[in-house]
């Protein structure tokens, strides 16, 4: 599986960033991201708001856990919606720096459910 993201046309740098940032958020190494990890990750930077926005956008099966496949699939959707590698890199680095989660134009939320 590695960092290969099928049909994405990402540069190797972006592919690696996608996986690296997933692993940074997945602080317990469980191979999925849960709400507690995102709250811890964002800490005091609107942690609940950022977490809710991320789960609405990425958690396709609505199980309140984001696995690597869902994470990669989200970024492929971002790319296919017309965002450049440079745009995606900027947002990935923004996430790494605990910046706010953004809603990408042309990429609808997977669901509207609220995370308690």
Protein Blocks (a to p, Z undefined) as FASTA:
>chain_A
ZZadghklpafklmmmmmmmmmmmmmnonopacfklmmmmnmmnomlmmmmmmmmmmmmn
onopacfklmmmmmmmmmmnopafklmmmmmmmmmnopacdddehiacfbfcdcZZ
